[in-house]
Amino acid sequence: MNVRREGCADMHDTNMPDQVKYQKLFMGIILASFTHELRNQLATVKELSGLQQDRIAVDRTVQDVPGLVTALKSVDEQVDHAIQLISFLNRFAHRMDSEESFYSVVNALDELMVLVRRLARQKSVMLETDFAASIPRIVGSPADLQMLVFFLLDEKIRGLPPGGTILVRAREEHGGVMVTIGSSGAAPEGGDHDSRCPRSVLLSVAGAMGAEVIDSDDGQETGIVLRGAW
């Protein structure tokens, strides 16, 4: 892509309290979205369970065995989905156990995508991913990467009309890892929405990671170049 480079701000260019403020905002948005999704899953389980209890109370012989089996399978599916969400949130939380670790970029991005899909659905924006399986593990902060990708992704989501598409890709490139966030679909009239996190803060986070943030000339794609060692 033709790019304009924003570089990577030095980690001291932005006050640490600002970074902490937006880290808290990031965590708050993720937790709010997650708990809302989990509540919906549990509400569905409760409704399905209640309906079957009512059927059994009315007809203790339960003539419609296939219907009951189908309903129980639906309950199992909802419970499995809820367990999966909790597992992803648990791994997401443990990303902050240490400032630096030897981690899989793909796994960190997979976790984030699961937790932010609801935000895309709320805007009727399709979120797609294309992560190369061959990307090696790198040394760095997965929590910082997730925060950086989230706010850049959120910026794209907020700037697209319903029906737009966002593609998040990750691949090995030039001895590092390139993560790109591309959008397709016309921006709403009046221009893009402002990001919930200033670019100065994101560039500071990128700088602390030894990463670089670049934008395509048309503004449709944003890339993160990770130069972590492996």
PyMOL CGO cylinders between C-alpha atoms (Angstrom):
from pymol import cmd
from pymol.cgo import CYLINDER

trace = [
    CYLINDER, 0.00, 0.00, 0.00, 1.08, 3.62, -0.57, 0.3, 1, 1, 1, 1, 1, 1,
    CYLINDER, 1.08, 3.62, -0.57, 1.67, 4.85, 2.94, 0.3, 1, 1, 1, 1, 1, 1,
    CYLINDER, 1.67, 4.85, 2.94, 2.26, 7.87, 5.06, 0.3, 1, 1, 1, 1, 1, 1,
    CYLINDER, 2.26, 7.87, 5.06, 4.39, 7.01, 8.06, 0.3, 1, 1, 1, 1, 1, 1,
    CYLINDER, 4.39, 7.01, 8.06, 3.49, 8.37, 11.45, 0.3, 1, 1, 1, 1, 1, 1,
    CYLINDER, 3.49, 8.37, 11.45, 6.58, 6.80, 12.95, 0.3, 1, 1, 1, 1, 1, 1,
    CYLINDER, 6.58, 6.80, 12.95, 6.76, 5.57, 16.49, 0.3, 1, 1, 1, 1, 1, 1,
    CYLINDER, 6.76, 5.57, 16.49, 6.75, 8.22, 19.17, 0.3, 1, 1, 1, 1, 1, 1,
    CYLINDER, 6.75, 8.22, 19.17, 9.22, 7.87, 21.97, 0.3, 1, 1, 1, 1, 1, 1,
    CYLINDER, 9.22, 7.87, 21.97, 7.69, 6.24, 25.02, 0.3, 1, 1, 1, 1, 1, 1,
    CYLINDER, 7.69, 6.24, 25.02, 8.28, 9.47, 26.96, 0.3, 1, 1, 1, 1, 1, 1,
    CYLINDER, 8.28, 9.47, 26.96, 6.42, 11.66, 24.44, 0.3, 1, 1, 1, 1, 1, 1,
    CYLINDER, 6.42, 11.66, 24.44, 3.12, 10.95, 26.19, 0.3, 1, 1, 1, 1, 1, 1,
    CYLINDER, 3.12, 10.95, 26.19, 2.68, 11.08, 29.95, 0.3, 1, 1, 1, 1, 1, 1,
    CYLINDER, 2.68, 11.08, 29.95, 2.32, 7.65, 31.55, 0.3, 1, 1, 1, 1, 1, 1,
    CYLINDER, 2.32, 7.65, 31.55, -0.97, 8.70, 33.28, 0.3, 1, 1, 1, 1, 1, 1,
    CYLINDER, -0.97, 8.70, 33.28, -2.45, 9.21, 29.79, 0.3, 1, 1, 1, 1, 1, 1,
    CYLINDER, -2.45, 9.21, 29.79, -1.46, 5.70, 28.76, 0.3, 1, 1, 1, 1, 1, 1,
    CYLINDER, -1.46, 5.70, 28.76, -2.89, 4.26, 31.97, 0.3, 1, 1, 1, 1, 1, 1,
    CYLINDER, -2.89, 4.26, 31.97, -6.11, 6.23, 31.40, 0.3, 1, 1, 1, 1, 1, 1,
    CYLINDER, -6.11, 6.23, 31.40, -6.62, 4.69, 27.96, 0.3, 1, 1, 1, 1, 1, 1,
    CYLINDER, -6.62, 4.69, 27.96, -5.55, 1.24, 29.11, 0.3, 1, 1, 1, 1, 1, 1,
    CYLINDER, -5.55, 1.24, 29.11, -8.38, 1.46, 31.65, 0.3, 1, 1, 1, 1, 1, 1,
    CYLINDER, -8.38, 1.46, 31.65, -10.76, 2.64, 28.92, 0.3, 1, 1, 1, 1, 1, 1,
    CYLINDER, -10.76, 2.64, 28.92, -9.71, -0.29, 26.74, 0.3, 1, 1, 1, 1, 1, 1,
    CYLINDER, -9.71, -0.29, 26.74, -10.30, -2.78, 29.55, 0.3, 1, 1, 1, 1, 1, 1,
    CYLINDER, -10.30, -2.78, 29.55, -13.62, -1.17, 30.43, 0.3, 1, 1, 1, 1, 1, 1,
    CYLINDER, -13.62, -1.17, 30.43, -14.94, -1.39, 26.86, 0.3, 1, 1, 1, 1, 1, 1,
    CYLINDER, -14.94, -1.39, 26.86, -13.87, -5.03, 26.53, 0.3, 1, 1, 1, 1, 1, 1,
    CYLINDER, -13.87, -5.03, 26.53, -15.38, -6.01, 29.90, 0.3, 1, 1, 1, 1, 1, 1,
    CYLINDER, -15.38, -6.01, 29.90, -18.65, -4.18, 29.20, 0.3, 1, 1, 1, 1, 1, 1,
    CYLINDER, -18.65, -4.18, 29.20, -18.99, -5.85, 25.80, 0.3, 1, 1, 1, 1, 1, 1,
    CYLINDER, -18.99, -5.85, 25.80, -18.05, -9.26, 27.19, 0.3, 1, 1, 1, 1, 1, 1,
    CYLINDER, -18.05, -9.26, 27.19, -20.44, -9.14, 30.15, 0.3, 1, 1, 1, 1, 1, 1,
    CYLINDER, -20.44, -9.14, 30.15, -23.28, -7.98, 27.90, 0.3, 1, 1, 1, 1, 1, 1,
    CYLINDER, -23.28, -7.98, 27.90, -22.66, -10.88, 25.52, 0.3, 1, 1, 1, 1, 1, 1,
    CYLINDER, -22.66, -10.88, 25.52, -22.41, -13.35, 28.40, 0.3, 1, 1, 1, 1, 1, 1,
    CYLINDER, -22.41, -13.35, 28.40, -25.63, -12.04, 29.91, 0.3, 1, 1, 1, 1, 1, 1,
    CYLINDER, -25.63, -12.04, 29.91, -27.38, -12.61, 26.58, 0.3, 1, 1, 1, 1, 1, 1,
    CYLINDER, -27.38, -12.61, 26.58, -26.07, -16.18, 26.44, 0.3, 1, 1, 1, 1, 1, 1,
    CYLINDER, -26.07, -16.18, 26.44, -27.24, -16.95, 29.98, 0.3, 1, 1, 1, 1, 1, 1,
    CYLINDER, -27.24, -16.95, 29.98, -30.63, -15.31, 29.35, 0.3, 1, 1, 1, 1, 1, 1,
    CYLINDER, -30.63, -15.31, 29.35, -31.10, -17.60, 26.34, 0.3, 1, 1, 1, 1, 1, 1,
    CYLINDER, -31.10, -17.60, 26.34, -30.18, -20.65, 28.43, 0.3, 1, 1, 1, 1, 1, 1,
    CYLINDER, -30.18, -20.65, 28.43, -32.65, -19.59, 31.12, 0.3, 1, 1, 1, 1, 1, 1,
    CYLINDER, -32.65, -19.59, 31.12, -35.42, -19.08, 28.57, 0.3, 1, 1, 1, 1, 1, 1,
    CYLINDER, -35.42, -19.08, 28.57, -34.85, -22.45, 26.89, 0.3, 1, 1, 1, 1, 1, 1,
    CYLINDER, -34.85, -22.45, 26.89, -34.68, -24.20, 30.24, 0.3, 1, 1, 1, 1, 1, 1,
    CYLINDER, -34.68, -24.20, 30.24, -37.87, -22.51, 31.43, 0.3, 1, 1, 1, 1, 1, 1,
    CYLINDER, -37.87, -22.51, 31.43, -39.78, -23.48, 28.30, 0.3, 1, 1, 1, 1, 1, 1,
    CYLINDER, -39.78, -23.48, 28.30, -38.83, -27.13, 28.71, 0.3, 1, 1, 1, 1, 1, 1,
    CYLINDER, -38.83, -27.13, 28.71, -39.79, -27.09, 32.39, 0.3, 1, 1, 1, 1, 1, 1,
    CYLINDER, -39.79, -27.09, 32.39, -43.19, -25.70, 31.42, 0.3, 1, 1, 1, 1, 1, 1,
    CYLINDER, -43.19, -25.70, 31.42, -43.65, -28.42, 28.80, 0.3, 1, 1, 1, 1, 1, 1,
    CYLINDER, -43.65, -28.42, 28.80, -42.78, -31.15, 31.29, 0.3, 1, 1, 1, 1, 1, 1,
    CYLINDER, -42.78, -31.15, 31.29, -45.12, -29.63, 33.90, 0.3, 1, 1, 1, 1, 1, 1,
    CYLINDER, -45.12, -29.63, 33.90, -48.01, -29.66, 31.40, 0.3, 1, 1, 1, 1, 1, 1,
    CYLINDER, -48.01, -29.66, 31.40, -47.24, -33.04, 29.85, 0.3, 1, 1, 1, 1, 1, 1,
    CYLINDER, -47.24, -33.04, 29.85, -45.36, -35.29, 32.27, 0.3, 1, 1, 1, 1, 1, 1,
    CYLINDER, -45.36, -35.29, 32.27, -45.16, -38.04, 29.66, 0.3, 1, 1, 1, 1, 1, 1,
    CYLINDER, -45.16, -38.04, 29.66, -43.15, -35.73, 27.34, 0.3, 1, 1, 1, 1, 1, 1,
    CYLINDER, -43.15, -35.73, 27.34, -44.46, -37.09, 24.06, 0.3, 1, 1, 1, 1, 1, 1,
    CYLINDER, -44.46, -37.09, 24.06, -42.24, -34.83, 21.93, 0.3, 1, 1, 1, 1, 1, 1,
    CYLINDER, -42.24, -34.83, 21.93, -38.91, -36.41, 22.82, 0.3, 1, 1, 1, 1, 1, 1,
    CYLINDER, -38.91, -36.41, 22.82, -37.13, -35.19, 19.62, 0.3, 1, 1, 1, 1, 1, 1,
    CYLINDER, -37.13, -35.19, 19.62, -38.24, -31.63, 20.41, 0.3, 1, 1, 1, 1, 1, 1,
    CYLINDER, -38.24, -31.63, 20.41, -36.89, -31.92, 23.94, 0.3, 1, 1, 1, 1, 1, 1,
    CYLINDER, -36.89, -31.92, 23.94, -33.57, -33.29, 22.67, 0.3, 1, 1, 1, 1, 1, 1,
    CYLINDER, -33.57, -33.29, 22.67, -33.28, -30.39, 20.20, 0.3, 1, 1, 1, 1, 1, 1,
    CYLINDER, -33.28, -30.39, 20.20, -33.95, -27.89, 22.97, 0.3, 1, 1, 1, 1, 1, 1,
    CYLINDER, -33.95, -27.89, 22.97, -31.33, -29.49, 25.23, 0.3, 1, 1, 1, 1, 1, 1,
    CYLINDER, -31.33, -29.49, 25.23, -28.80, -29.37, 22.40, 0.3, 1, 1, 1, 1, 1, 1,
    CYLINDER, -28.80, -29.37, 22.40, -29.51, -25.65, 22.03, 0.3, 1, 1, 1, 1, 1, 1,
    CYLINDER, -29.51, -25.65, 22.03, -28.85, -25.20, 25.75, 0.3, 1, 1, 1, 1, 1, 1,
    CYLINDER, -28.85, -25.20, 25.75, -25.55, -27.08, 25.38, 0.3, 1, 1, 1, 1, 1, 1,
    CYLINDER, -25.55, -27.08, 25.38, -24.52, -24.84, 22.47, 0.3, 1, 1, 1, 1, 1, 1,
    CYLINDER, -24.52, -24.84, 22.47, -25.27, -21.67, 24.42, 0.3, 1, 1, 1, 1, 1, 1,
    CYLINDER, -25.27, -21.67, 24.42, -23.35, -22.96, 27.45, 0.3, 1, 1, 1, 1, 1, 1,
    CYLINDER, -23.35, -22.96, 27.45, -20.39, -23.94, 25.26, 0.3, 1, 1, 1, 1, 1, 1,
    CYLINDER, -20.39, -23.94, 25.26, -20.35, -20.45, 23.74, 0.3, 1, 1, 1, 1, 1, 1,
    CYLINDER, -20.35, -20.45, 23.74, -20.43, -18.86, 27.19, 0.3, 1, 1, 1, 1, 1, 1,
    CYLINDER, -20.43, -18.86, 27.19, -17.55, -21.08, 28.36, 0.3, 1, 1, 1, 1, 1, 1,
    CYLINDER, -17.55, -21.08, 28.36, -15.56, -20.13, 25.26, 0.3, 1, 1, 1, 1, 1, 1,
    CYLINDER, -15.56, -20.13, 25.26, -16.09, -16.43, 25.96, 0.3, 1, 1, 1, 1, 1, 1,
    CYLINDER, -16.09, -16.43, 25.96, -14.98, -16.86, 29.57, 0.3, 1, 1, 1, 1, 1, 1,
    CYLINDER, -14.98, -16.86, 29.57, -11.88, -18.77, 28.44, 0.3, 1, 1, 1, 1, 1, 1,
    CYLINDER, -11.88, -18.77, 28.44, -10.90, -16.00, 26.03, 0.3, 1, 1, 1, 1, 1, 1,
    CYLINDER, -10.90, -16.00, 26.03, -11.48, -13.34, 28.68, 0.3, 1, 1, 1, 1, 1, 1,
    CYLINDER, -11.48, -13.34, 28.68, -9.38, -15.30, 31.17, 0.3, 1, 1, 1, 1, 1, 1,
    CYLINDER, -9.38, -15.30, 31.17, -6.46, -15.51, 28.73, 0.3, 1, 1, 1, 1, 1, 1,
    CYLINDER, -6.46, -15.51, 28.73, -6.96, -11.85, 27.84, 0.3, 1, 1, 1, 1, 1, 1,
    CYLINDER, -6.96, -11.85, 27.84, -6.68, -10.85, 31.51, 0.3, 1, 1, 1, 1, 1, 1,
    CYLINDER, -6.68, -10.85, 31.51, -3.54, -12.95, 32.04, 0.3, 1, 1, 1, 1, 1, 1,
    CYLINDER, -3.54, -12.95, 32.04, -1.81, -11.13, 29.17, 0.3, 1, 1, 1, 1, 1, 1,
    CYLINDER, -1.81, -11.13, 29.17, -1.09, -8.42, 31.74, 0.3, 1, 1, 1, 1, 1, 1,
    CYLINDER, -1.09, -8.42, 31.74, 0.70, -10.73, 34.18, 0.3, 1, 1, 1, 1, 1, 1,
    CYLINDER, 0.70, -10.73, 34.18, 4.07, -9.56, 32.84, 0.3, 1, 1, 1, 1, 1, 1,
    CYLINDER, 4.07, -9.56, 32.84, 5.25, -6.57, 30.81, 0.3, 1, 1, 1, 1, 1, 1,
    CYLINDER, 5.25, -6.57, 30.81, 7.17, -8.76, 28.38, 0.3, 1, 1, 1, 1, 1, 1,
    CYLINDER, 7.17, -8.76, 28.38, 6.81, -12.36, 27.27, 0.3, 1, 1, 1, 1, 1, 1,
    CYLINDER, 6.81, -12.36, 27.27, 7.47, -14.74, 24.38, 0.3, 1, 1, 1, 1, 1, 1,
    CYLINDER, 7.47, -14.74, 24.38, 4.06, -14.85, 22.74, 0.3, 1, 1, 1, 1, 1, 1,
    CYLINDER, 4.06, -14.85, 22.74, 2.09, -15.73, 19.63, 0.3, 1, 1, 1, 1, 1, 1,
    CYLINDER, 2.09, -15.73, 19.63, 0.83, -12.68, 17.74, 0.3, 1, 1, 1, 1, 1, 1,
    CYLINDER, 0.83, -12.68, 17.74, -1.89, -14.82, 16.13, 0.3, 1, 1, 1, 1, 1, 1,
    CYLINDER, -1.89, -14.82, 16.13, -3.19, -16.09, 19.49, 0.3, 1, 1, 1, 1, 1, 1,
    CYLINDER, -3.19, -16.09, 19.49, -3.24, -12.55, 20.92, 0.3, 1, 1, 1, 1, 1, 1,
    CYLINDER, -3.24, -12.55, 20.92, -5.17, -11.28, 17.89, 0.3, 1, 1, 1, 1, 1, 1,
    CYLINDER, -5.17, -11.28, 17.89, -7.58, -14.25, 17.93, 0.3, 1, 1, 1, 1, 1, 1,
    CYLINDER, -7.58, -14.25, 17.93, -8.48, -13.47, 21.55, 0.3, 1, 1, 1, 1, 1, 1,
    CYLINDER, -8.48, -13.47, 21.55, -9.07, -9.82, 20.76, 0.3, 1, 1, 1, 1, 1, 1,
    CYLINDER, -9.07, -9.82, 20.76, -11.23, -10.55, 17.70, 0.3, 1, 1, 1, 1, 1, 1,
    CYLINDER, -11.23, -10.55, 17.70, -13.54, -12.82, 19.70, 0.3, 1, 1, 1, 1, 1, 1,
    CYLINDER, -13.54, -12.82, 19.70, -13.98, -10.13, 22.34, 0.3, 1, 1, 1, 1, 1, 1,
    CYLINDER, -13.98, -10.13, 22.34, -14.64, -7.24, 19.92, 0.3, 1, 1, 1, 1, 1, 1,
    CYLINDER, -14.64, -7.24, 19.92, -16.95, -8.90, 17.38, 0.3, 1, 1, 1, 1, 1, 1,
    CYLINDER, -16.95, -8.90, 17.38, -20.00, -7.64, 19.25, 0.3, 1, 1, 1, 1, 1, 1,
    CYLINDER, -20.00, -7.64, 19.25, -18.81, -4.04, 18.78, 0.3, 1, 1, 1, 1, 1, 1,
    CYLINDER, -18.81, -4.04, 18.78, -18.67, -4.63, 15.02, 0.3, 1, 1, 1, 1, 1, 1,
    CYLINDER, -18.67, -4.63, 15.02, -22.11, -6.29, 15.02, 0.3, 1, 1, 1, 1, 1, 1,
    CYLINDER, -22.11, -6.29, 15.02, -23.58, -3.29, 16.82, 0.3, 1, 1, 1, 1, 1, 1,
    CYLINDER, -23.58, -3.29, 16.82, -22.57, -1.12, 13.86, 0.3, 1, 1, 1, 1, 1, 1,
    CYLINDER, -22.57, -1.12, 13.86, -23.59, -3.81, 11.33, 0.3, 1, 1, 1, 1, 1, 1,
    CYLINDER, -23.59, -3.81, 11.33, -19.96, -3.95, 10.20, 0.3, 1, 1, 1, 1, 1, 1,
    CYLINDER, -19.96, -3.95, 10.20, -18.50, -7.27, 9.09, 0.3, 1, 1, 1, 1, 1, 1,
    CYLINDER, -18.50, -7.27, 9.09, -15.21, -8.19, 10.76, 0.3, 1, 1, 1, 1, 1, 1,
    CYLINDER, -15.21, -8.19, 10.76, -12.96, -10.61, 8.88, 0.3, 1, 1, 1, 1, 1, 1,
    CYLINDER, -12.96, -10.61, 8.88, -9.50, -11.98, 9.70, 0.3, 1, 1, 1, 1, 1, 1,
    CYLINDER, -9.50, -11.98, 9.70, -6.62, -13.46, 7.73, 0.3, 1, 1, 1, 1, 1, 1,
    CYLINDER, -6.62, -13.46, 7.73, -3.75, -14.54, 9.98, 0.3, 1, 1, 1, 1, 1, 1,
    CYLINDER, -3.75, -14.54, 9.98, -0.80, -16.44, 8.49, 0.3, 1, 1, 1, 1, 1, 1,
    CYLINDER, -0.80, -16.44, 8.49, -0.20, -19.66, 10.42, 0.3, 1, 1, 1, 1, 1, 1,
    CYLINDER, -0.20, -19.66, 10.42, 3.57, -19.45, 9.93, 0.3, 1, 1, 1, 1, 1, 1,
    CYLINDER, 3.57, -19.45, 9.93, 4.15, -16.30, 12.00, 0.3, 1, 1, 1, 1, 1, 1,
    CYLINDER, 4.15, -16.30, 12.00, 6.81, -17.06, 14.65, 0.3, 1, 1, 1, 1, 1, 1,
    CYLINDER, 6.81, -17.06, 14.65, 6.38, -16.13, 18.30, 0.3, 1, 1, 1, 1, 1, 1,
    CYLINDER, 6.38, -16.13, 18.30, 7.93, -12.81, 19.29, 0.3, 1, 1, 1, 1, 1, 1,
    CYLINDER, 7.93, -12.81, 19.29, 9.20, -11.14, 22.45, 0.3, 1, 1, 1, 1, 1, 1,
    CYLINDER, 9.20, -11.14, 22.45, 7.14, -8.19, 23.63, 0.3, 1, 1, 1, 1, 1, 1,
    CYLINDER, 7.14, -8.19, 23.63, 3.93, -7.15, 25.36, 0.3, 1, 1, 1, 1, 1, 1,
    CYLINDER, 3.93, -7.15, 25.36, 0.80, -8.87, 24.01, 0.3, 1, 1, 1, 1, 1, 1,
    CYLINDER, 0.80, -8.87, 24.01, -1.37, -6.61, 26.19, 0.3, 1, 1, 1, 1, 1, 1,
    CYLINDER, -1.37, -6.61, 26.19, 0.08, -3.50, 24.53, 0.3, 1, 1, 1, 1, 1, 1,
    CYLINDER, 0.08, -3.50, 24.53, -0.40, -5.04, 21.08, 0.3, 1, 1, 1, 1, 1, 1,
    CYLINDER, -0.40, -5.04, 21.08, -4.04, -5.82, 21.86, 0.3, 1, 1, 1, 1, 1, 1,
    CYLINDER, -4.04, -5.82, 21.86, -4.65, -2.27, 23.10, 0.3, 1, 1, 1, 1, 1, 1,
    CYLINDER, -4.65, -2.27, 23.10, -3.00, -0.78, 20.01, 0.3, 1, 1, 1, 1, 1, 1,
    CYLINDER, -3.00, -0.78, 20.01, -4.92, -3.00, 17.58, 0.3, 1, 1, 1, 1, 1, 1,
    CYLINDER, -4.92, -3.00, 17.58, -8.18, -2.46, 19.45, 0.3, 1, 1, 1, 1, 1, 1,
    CYLINDER, -8.18, -2.46, 19.45, -8.18, 1.34, 19.26, 0.3, 1, 1, 1, 1, 1, 1,
    CYLINDER, -8.18, 1.34, 19.26, -7.09, 1.36, 15.60, 0.3, 1, 1, 1, 1, 1, 1,
    CYLINDER, -7.09, 1.36, 15.60, -9.79, -1.22, 14.84, 0.3, 1, 1, 1, 1, 1, 1,
    CYLINDER, -9.79, -1.22, 14.84, -12.37, 0.73, 16.84, 0.3, 1, 1, 1, 1, 1, 1,
    CYLINDER, -12.37, 0.73, 16.84, -11.47, 3.83, 14.83, 0.3, 1, 1, 1, 1, 1, 1,
    CYLINDER, -11.47, 3.83, 14.83, -12.29, 1.95, 11.61, 0.3, 1, 1, 1, 1, 1, 1,
    CYLINDER, -12.29, 1.95, 11.61, -15.53, 0.52, 13.01, 0.3, 1, 1, 1, 1, 1, 1,
    CYLINDER, -15.53, 0.52, 13.01, -16.75, 3.95, 14.13, 0.3, 1, 1, 1, 1, 1, 1,
    CYLINDER, -16.75, 3.95, 14.13, -15.84, 5.43, 10.76, 0.3, 1, 1, 1, 1, 1, 1,
    CYLINDER, -15.84, 5.43, 10.76, -17.81, 2.98, 8.62, 0.3, 1, 1, 1, 1, 1, 1,
    CYLINDER, -17.81, 2.98, 8.62, -21.52, 2.98, 7.76, 0.3, 1, 1, 1, 1, 1, 1,
    CYLINDER, -21.52, 2.98, 7.76, -23.64, -0.16, 8.24, 0.3, 1, 1, 1, 1, 1, 1,
    CYLINDER, -23.64, -0.16, 8.24, -22.68, -2.80, 5.70, 0.3, 1, 1, 1, 1, 1, 1,
    CYLINDER, -22.68, -2.80, 5.70, -18.98, -1.93, 5.70, 0.3, 1, 1, 1, 1, 1, 1,
    CYLINDER, -18.98, -1.93, 5.70, -16.25, -4.54, 6.06, 0.3, 1, 1, 1, 1, 1, 1,
    CYLINDER, -16.25, -4.54, 6.06, -13.02, -4.59, 8.04, 0.3, 1, 1, 1, 1, 1, 1,
    CYLINDER, -13.02, -4.59, 8.04, -10.24, -7.07, 7.33, 0.3, 1, 1, 1, 1, 1, 1,
    CYLINDER, -10.24, -7.07, 7.33, -7.52, -7.65, 9.93, 0.3, 1, 1, 1, 1, 1, 1,
    CYLINDER, -7.52, -7.65, 9.93, -4.47, -9.42, 8.54, 0.3, 1, 1, 1, 1, 1, 1,
    CYLINDER, -4.47, -9.42, 8.54, -1.18, -10.57, 10.06, 0.3, 1, 1, 1, 1, 1, 1,
    CYLINDER, -1.18, -10.57, 10.06, 1.87, -11.88, 8.23, 0.3, 1, 1, 1, 1, 1, 1,
    CYLINDER, 1.87, -11.88, 8.23, 5.63, -12.13, 8.56, 0.3, 1, 1, 1, 1, 1, 1,
    CYLINDER, 5.63, -12.13, 8.56, 7.36, -9.41, 6.59, 0.3, 1, 1, 1, 1, 1, 1,
    CYLINDER, 7.36, -9.41, 6.59, 10.96, -8.14, 6.32, 0.3, 1, 1, 1, 1, 1, 1,
    CYLINDER, 10.96, -8.14, 6.32, 12.14, -9.85, 9.48, 0.3, 1, 1, 1, 1, 1, 1,
    CYLINDER, 12.14, -9.85, 9.48, 9.18, -8.64, 11.50, 0.3, 1, 1, 1, 1, 1, 1,
    CYLINDER, 9.18, -8.64, 11.50, 5.41, -8.98, 11.72, 0.3, 1, 1, 1, 1, 1, 1,
    CYLINDER, 5.41, -8.98, 11.72, 2.96, -6.75, 9.85, 0.3, 1, 1, 1, 1, 1, 1,
    CYLINDER, 2.96, -6.75, 9.85, -0.58, -6.38, 11.20, 0.3, 1, 1, 1, 1, 1, 1,
    CYLINDER, -0.58, -6.38, 11.20, -2.93, -4.46, 8.90, 0.3, 1, 1, 1, 1, 1, 1,
    CYLINDER, -2.93, -4.46, 8.90, -6.45, -3.20, 9.50, 0.3, 1, 1, 1, 1, 1, 1,
    CYLINDER, -6.45, -3.20, 9.50, -8.22, -2.41, 6.25, 0.3, 1, 1, 1, 1, 1, 1,
    CYLINDER, -8.22, -2.41, 6.25, -11.72, -1.06, 5.71, 0.3, 1, 1, 1, 1, 1, 1,
    CYLINDER, -11.72, -1.06, 5.71, -14.00, -1.10, 2.70, 0.3, 1, 1, 1, 1, 1, 1,
    CYLINDER, -14.00, -1.10, 2.70, -17.20, 0.89, 2.37, 0.3, 1, 1, 1, 1, 1, 1,
    CYLINDER, -17.20, 0.89, 2.37, -17.66, 4.63, 2.07, 0.3, 1, 1, 1, 1, 1, 1,
    CYLINDER, -17.66, 4.63, 2.07, -17.04, 6.70, 5.18, 0.3, 1, 1, 1, 1, 1, 1,
    CYLINDER, -17.04, 6.70, 5.18, -20.15, 8.39, 6.57, 0.3, 1, 1, 1, 1, 1, 1,
    CYLINDER, -20.15, 8.39, 6.57, -20.96, 11.87, 5.36, 0.3, 1, 1, 1, 1, 1, 1,
    CYLINDER, -20.96, 11.87, 5.36, -18.97, 14.38, 7.36, 0.3, 1, 1, 1, 1, 1, 1,
    CYLINDER, -18.97, 14.38, 7.36, -15.81, 12.27, 7.58, 0.3, 1, 1, 1, 1, 1, 1,
    CYLINDER, -15.81, 12.27, 7.58, -14.44, 9.70, 9.96, 0.3, 1, 1, 1, 1, 1, 1,
    CYLINDER, -14.44, 9.70, 9.96, -15.39, 9.59, 13.60, 0.3, 1, 1, 1, 1, 1, 1,
    CYLINDER, -15.39, 9.59, 13.60, -12.72, 10.59, 16.06, 0.3, 1, 1, 1, 1, 1, 1,
    CYLINDER, -12.72, 10.59, 16.06, -10.85, 7.78, 17.74, 0.3, 1, 1, 1, 1, 1, 1,
    CYLINDER, -10.85, 7.78, 17.74, -11.59, 7.09, 21.38, 0.3, 1, 1, 1, 1, 1, 1,
    CYLINDER, -11.59, 7.09, 21.38, -7.83, 7.19, 21.97, 0.3, 1, 1, 1, 1, 1, 1,
    CYLINDER, -7.83, 7.19, 21.97, -5.59, 9.98, 20.60, 0.3, 1, 1, 1, 1, 1, 1,
    CYLINDER, -5.59, 9.98, 20.60, -2.99, 8.91, 18.06, 0.3, 1, 1, 1, 1, 1, 1,
    CYLINDER, -2.99, 8.91, 18.06, -0.30, 10.50, 20.24, 0.3, 1, 1, 1, 1, 1, 1,
    CYLINDER, -0.30, 10.50, 20.24, -1.04, 7.93, 22.95, 0.3, 1, 1, 1, 1, 1, 1,
    CYLINDER, -1.04, 7.93, 22.95, -1.12, 5.04, 20.46, 0.3, 1, 1, 1, 1, 1, 1,
    CYLINDER, -1.12, 5.04, 20.46, 2.18, 6.14, 18.93, 0.3, 1, 1, 1, 1, 1, 1,
    CYLINDER, 2.18, 6.14, 18.93, 3.69, 6.26, 22.40, 0.3, 1, 1, 1, 1, 1, 1,
    CYLINDER, 3.69, 6.26, 22.40, 2.49, 2.71, 23.09, 0.3, 1, 1, 1, 1, 1, 1,
    CYLINDER, 2.49, 2.71, 23.09, 3.89, 1.62, 19.72, 0.3, 1, 1, 1, 1, 1, 1,
    CYLINDER, 3.89, 1.62, 19.72, 7.19, 3.32, 20.49, 0.3, 1, 1, 1, 1, 1, 1,
    CYLINDER, 7.19, 3.32, 20.49, 7.50, 1.45, 23.78, 0.3, 1, 1, 1, 1, 1, 1,
    CYLINDER, 7.50, 1.45, 23.78, 6.97, -1.77, 21.80, 0.3, 1, 1, 1, 1, 1, 1,
    CYLINDER, 6.97, -1.77, 21.80, 9.56, -0.85, 19.19, 0.3, 1, 1, 1, 1, 1, 1,
    CYLINDER, 9.56, -0.85, 19.19, 6.73, -0.82, 16.63, 0.3, 1, 1, 1, 1, 1, 1,
    CYLINDER, 6.73, -0.82, 16.63, 5.68, 1.59, 13.90, 0.3, 1, 1, 1, 1, 1, 1,
    CYLINDER, 5.68, 1.59, 13.90, 2.19, 2.71, 12.84, 0.3, 1, 1, 1, 1, 1, 1,
    CYLINDER, 2.19, 2.71, 12.84, 1.62, 3.54, 9.17, 0.3, 1, 1, 1, 1, 1, 1,
    CYLINDER, 1.62, 3.54, 9.17, -1.46, 4.67, 7.23, 0.3, 1, 1, 1, 1, 1, 1,
    CYLINDER, -1.46, 4.67, 7.23, -2.26, 4.25, 3.55, 0.3, 1, 1, 1, 1, 1, 1,
    CYLINDER, -2.26, 4.25, 3.55, -2.62, 7.47, 1.56, 0.3, 1, 1, 1, 1, 1, 1,
    CYLINDER, -2.62, 7.47, 1.56, -6.36, 6.92, 1.15, 0.3, 1, 1, 1, 1, 1, 1,
    CYLINDER, -6.36, 6.92, 1.15, -6.85, 6.23, 4.87, 0.3, 1, 1, 1, 1, 1, 1,
    CYLINDER, -6.85, 6.23, 4.87, -8.46, 2.85, 4.18, 0.3, 1, 1, 1, 1, 1, 1,
    CYLINDER, -8.46, 2.85, 4.18, -5.68, 0.79, 5.75, 0.3, 1, 1, 1, 1, 1, 1,
    CYLINDER, -5.68, 0.79, 5.75, -3.57, 1.11, 8.87, 0.3, 1, 1, 1, 1, 1, 1,
    CYLINDER, -3.57, 1.11, 8.87, -0.55, -1.07, 9.52, 0.3, 1, 1, 1, 1, 1, 1,
    CYLINDER, -0.55, -1.07, 9.52, 1.47, -1.95, 12.61, 0.3, 1, 1, 1, 1, 1, 1,
    CYLINDER, 1.47, -1.95, 12.61, 5.04, -3.08, 11.99, 0.3, 1, 1, 1, 1, 1, 1,
    CYLINDER, 5.04, -3.08, 11.99, 6.35, -5.20, 14.86, 0.3, 1, 1, 1, 1, 1, 1,
    CYLINDER, 6.35, -5.20, 14.86, 10.09, -5.63, 14.97, 0.3, 1, 1, 1, 1, 1, 1,
    CYLINDER, 10.09, -5.63, 14.97, 10.27, -7.82, 18.07, 0.3, 1, 1, 1, 1, 1, 1,
    CYLINDER, 10.27, -7.82, 18.07, 12.99, -10.43, 18.28, 0.3, 1, 1, 1, 1, 1, 1,
    CYLINDER, 12.99, -10.43, 18.28, 12.28, -14.16, 18.16, 0.3, 1, 1, 1, 1, 1, 1,
]
cmd.load_cgo(trace, "trace")
